[in-house]
C-alpha cells in the first residue's frame, strides 16, 4: 500500500513539473516567431536585427537597393552601401573615377592625386613650374616648390639673401634670413662689432656684454662695486650690488651693527630684531606684556587675548 502511494505521488509530481520544462521552448518559439523575414535574433541581448543588405522599416526588413559597382554595409545610417575601390558616388550611383594624365588613385581608392612634379589645378594635373634657385617639394600644400638655401621667395621667384659681413645664413623661413656672428650686433642691416669694456665679457648669446663679478655697468663701463665693511657682494642687476652681513643693517651706504635691546633676538633674516615671547616692542625696547585677570598670551607671544568666555574691553577681560 505504501509503495503504491509513493508511485502515485511521483506520477503527480512529474505531471506538475512537465509544464515548467515546456515553457522555455514555448517562449523561445514565440520569440522566434516574431523575427521577420530576412532578419535574425541578436547574438546578445533581446530582439532581432536585419540581415546584411536589408534595413528595418515598419518592423520589417526591406532590401536595400545597391547600385552597380557597390556593396552593402552593416551600418544603420547612410545609404546602406558604398562604392567599390576606384568608383565614386554621384547621384546615388557608383561611377568610375576618371583617370587623368600624370595622376594616380590614392590608397583609399576614392580620389586622384597628382604625380610628383605636378599639382591639381581645375581638375587637371599641371606641371609645377619651379623657379631658378628652387626645388620640388610635396605639392599637397603650398606652391610645390621651395627656394634653395641662401634664397628667399619673393613674388613667386627665389631671390638671393644678402648676407652682410660678419654674418651667416640661417634656416629660418621668417626674419632676415641671417644672423650676426658672436661678438657682433645687428644695426641697420649690418653687423657692428661689440666693444667689450675692461672687466666685462660677452654674454651667452654673444650679442651683448656683462660686467665681471664685483663690477656694475654704469654709462657703458664696468665700475668696481665698493663694498662697505661688514658687507658682501651679491649677484643682482638692481640695488648697490652688496648686502650687509647678518647682524648689520644698511644706513647711508654703510653696514651698521644692529643694537639688540634686552629681551630681544635677531630675526630670521638677520637684519632686525624681535622681542622675545612675553615681551612687546615699545620705544625701541622690549617691555613685559602685562596680563590682566582672565587673560593669556596670544599666538604671537607679544600681546594677549582673553580666556573664554571673557572678551577684551580696553585693558581688561569682562564677561559678555
C-alpha positions in Angstrom: 0.0 0.0 0.0 2.8 2.5 0.9 4.7 1.6 -2.4 1.6 2.4 -4.4 1.2 5.7 -2.6 4.8 6.7 -3.4 4.4 5.8 -7.1 1.2 7.8 -7.2 2.9 10.9 -5.6 5.8 10.7 -8.1 3.5 10.5 -11.0 1.6 13.6 -9.9 4.9 15.5 -9.3 6.0 14.6 -12.8 2.7 15.9 -14.2 3.2 19.2 -12.3 6.8 19.7 -13.5 6.1 18.9 -17.1 4.6 22.4 -18.0 7.7 24.1 -16.4 10.0 22.2 -18.7 7.9 23.1 -21.8 7.6 26.8 -21.0 11.1 27.9 -22.2 10.6 26.1 -25.5 7.3 27.9 -25.9 8.8 31.3 -25.0 11.6 30.7 -27.5 9.2 29.7 -30.1 7.2 32.8 -29.6 10.3 35.0 -29.8 11.5 33.2 -33.0 8.0 33.6 -34.5 8.3 37.4 -34.1 11.6 37.6 -36.1 10.6 38.9 -39.6 11.8 37.6 -42.8 15.4 38.4 -43.8 16.3 39.0 -40.1 18.0 37.1 -37.3 17.9 37.2 -33.5 20.6 39.3 -32.0 23.7 37.5 -30.8 23.5 39.3 -27.4 20.5 40.9 -25.6 17.0 40.6 -26.9 15.2 41.4 -30.1 16.4 40.9 -33.7 18.3 42.7 -36.5 18.1 42.7 -40.3 20.5 40.7 -42.4 23.2 42.4 -44.3 21.7 44.1 -47.4 18.4 44.8 -45.6 17.1 47.7 -43.5 14.4 47.9 -40.8 11.3 49.8 -42.0 8.0 49.5 -40.1 9.1 46.3 -38.2 10.1 44.6 -41.4 13.4 44.0 -43.2 13.3 45.7 -46.7 16.0 45.0 -49.2 18.4 47.9 -49.8 18.8 48.8 -53.5 22.5 48.5 -54.1 23.6 50.1 -57.4 26.2 48.6 -59.7 29.8 48.7 -58.5 28.7 49.0 -54.9 28.4 46.7 -51.9 26.0 46.7 -48.9 27.3 47.7 -45.5 26.2 46.9 -41.9 25.7 50.5 -40.9 22.2 51.6 -39.9 22.8 55.1 -41.2 23.6 56.5 -44.7 22.7 54.7 -47.9 23.5 51.3 -46.6 26.0 50.8 -49.3 29.4 52.1 -50.5 31.1 52.2 -53.9 33.9 49.7 -54.6 37.5 50.8 -54.9 38.0 53.1 -57.9 34.4 54.3 -58.0 32.8 57.4 -56.5 29.2 58.1 -55.5 27.4 60.5 -57.8 23.6 60.9 -57.8 23.1 57.6 -55.9 25.2 55.7 -58.4 28.8 54.5 -58.4 30.7 55.9 -61.4 34.3 55.0 -62.2 36.8 57.7 -61.2 38.1 59.2 -64.5 41.8 58.7 -65.0 43.9 61.8 -65.5 47.3 62.1 -67.2 50.1 62.3 -64.6 47.8 61.2 -61.8 47.0 58.1 -59.7 44.4 56.7 -57.3 45.3 57.2 -53.7 45.2 54.2 -51.4 41.6 54.8 -50.4 40.6 54.5 -54.0 38.3 57.5 -53.6 40.3 60.3 -55.1 43.1 61.1 -57.6 46.5 62.5 -56.6 49.0 64.1 -58.9 52.4 62.6 -59.6 55.5 64.3 -58.1 56.2 67.5 -60.0 52.5 68.1 -60.8 49.7 69.9 -58.9 45.9 69.7 -59.2 44.5 72.9 -60.9 40.9 73.0 -62.1 40.6 69.2 -62.2 43.9 68.6 -64.1 47.4 67.7 -63.1 49.5 70.6 -64.2 53.3 70.6 -64.2 54.8 72.6 -61.3 56.9 75.5 -62.5 60.0 75.6 -60.3 61.8 79.0 -60.5 65.5 79.3 -60.7 67.3 78.5 -57.4 64.3 76.4 -56.3 63.5 72.7 -55.9 60.4 70.4 -55.9 58.6 69.6 -52.6 55.3 67.8 -51.7 52.7 69.6 -53.7 49.8 68.6 -51.3 50.1 72.1 -49.9 51.9 75.3 -51.0 53.2 76.0 -54.5 55.0 72.7 -54.7 58.5 74.1 -54.6 60.8 75.9 -52.1 63.9 78.1 -52.6 67.4 76.8 -52.2 69.4 77.7 -49.1 70.5 81.3 -49.3 67.4 82.4 -51.2 64.0 83.7 -50.2 60.7 83.6 -52.1 59.5 87.0 -53.3 56.5 87.3 -55.7 56.9 83.7 -57.0 60.7 83.8 -57.6 63.8 82.9 -55.5 65.9 86.0 -54.6 69.4 85.6 -53.1 69.6 86.7 -49.5 72.2 89.5 -49.0 74.3 88.5 -46.1 76.4 91.3 -44.6 80.0 91.0 -43.4 80.4 89.1 -40.1 77.0 87.3 -40.5 75.8 83.8 -41.5 72.8 82.3 -43.1 70.0 80.7 -41.0 67.4 78.1 -41.9 64.5 80.2 -40.6 61.7 80.9 -43.0 61.0 84.2 -41.3 63.1 87.3 -40.4 66.1 88.5 -42.4 67.5 85.0 -43.2 70.8 85.7 -41.5 72.2 86.5 -38.1 75.4 88.3 -36.9 78.3 86.3 -35.7 79.2 86.1 -32.0 80.6 89.4 -30.9 78.6 91.5 -33.4 75.3 93.2 -33.2 72.8 93.9 -36.0 72.4 97.6 -36.6 70.7 98.9 -39.8 71.1 95.6 -41.7 74.8 95.4 -40.9 76.8 93.6 -38.2 78.6 96.0 -35.9 81.5 95.0 -33.6 80.6 94.9 -29.9 83.2 96.8 -28.0 83.6 95.0 -24.7 84.9 97.3 -21.9 87.5 96.2 -19.4 86.3 93.9 -16.6 83.4 92.7 -18.9 82.7 89.6 -21.1 80.3 88.6 -23.9 77.0 87.1 -22.7 75.8 83.6 -23.6 74.1 84.8 -26.8 77.1 86.8 -27.9 75.2 89.9 -28.7 76.0 92.0 -25.6 78.4 92.2 -22.7 78.1 91.7 -19.0 80.3 93.0 -16.2 82.5 90.6 -14.2 81.7 89.8 -10.6 82.4 92.8 -8.4 81.7 95.3 -11.2 78.5 97.2 -12.2 77.5 98.6 -15.7 77.5 102.4 -15.4 77.5 104.7 -18.5 78.8 101.9 -20.8 81.7 100.9 -18.5 82.2 98.4 -15.7 82.8 100.2 -12.4 84.1 98.4 -9.3 81.4 97.8 -6.6 82.5 99.4 -3.4 81.6 97.0 -0.6 81.5 98.6 2.9 82.9 96.9 6.0 80.6 94.1 7.2 79.1 93.8 3.7 79.4 91.3 0.8 78.8 91.2 -3.0 75.5 89.9 -4.4 74.6 88.9 -8.0 71.8 91.3 -8.7 71.3 93.8 -11.5 69.5 96.2 -9.1 70.4 97.8 -5.9 74.0 98.7 -4.8 75.4 95.3 -5.6 76.1 94.4 -2.0 74.3 93.5 1.2 75.1 93.7 4.9 76.2 90.6 6.8 73.8 89.1 9.4 73.5 91.4 12.5 74.1 94.5 10.5 71.8 97.0 8.7 72.4 99.3 5.7 72.5 103.0 6.7 73.9 105.8 4.5 75.9 103.4 2.3 77.5 101.6 5.3 76.7 98.5 7.4 76.0 99.4 11.0 75.7 96.9 13.8 72.2 96.2 14.9 71.7 97.1 18.6 69.6 94.4 20.2 67.8 95.5 23.3 67.3 93.3 26.3 64.8 90.5 26.0 65.1 90.6 22.1 66.8 88.5 19.4 67.8 88.8 15.8 65.1 87.8 13.3 65.5 85.1 10.7 66.8 87.4 8.0 69.3 88.9 10.4 68.6 92.5 9.5 66.4 93.5 12.5 65.3 92.3 16.0 62.2 90.8 17.6 61.0 90.8 21.1 61.0 87.5 23.0 57.8 85.8 23.9 56.1 87.6 26.7 57.5 91.0 25.7 56.4 93.7 23.2 58.2 96.5 21.4 57.9 100.0 22.9 60.2 102.9 22.2 62.9 100.7 20.7 62.9 98.4 23.7 61.1 95.2 24.8 58.8 95.6 27.8 57.0 92.8 29.5 53.4 92.1 28.4 51.1 92.9 31.3 48.4 90.2 31.5 45.1 91.3 33.1 43.0 88.8 35.1 41.4 86.0 32.9 43.9 86.6 30.0 46.7 84.7 28.3 49.5 85.4 25.7 48.2 85.3 22.1 49.7 83.3 19.2 52.5 85.9 18.6 53.5 85.9 22.2 53.8 89.7 22.1 50.2 90.5 23.1 47.3 88.9 25.0 43.8 87.5 24.5 41.0 86.9 27.0 40.2 83.4 28.2 36.9 82.0 27.0 34.1 83.1 27.7 35.6 86.5 28.5 36.0 89.3 25.9 38.5 92.1 25.7 37.4 95.6 26.7 40.4 98.1 26.6 42.9 96.6 29.1 40.6 94.2 30.9 38.7 91.0 30.3 34.9 91.1 31.1 32.1 88.5 30.8 29.8 89.1 27.9 
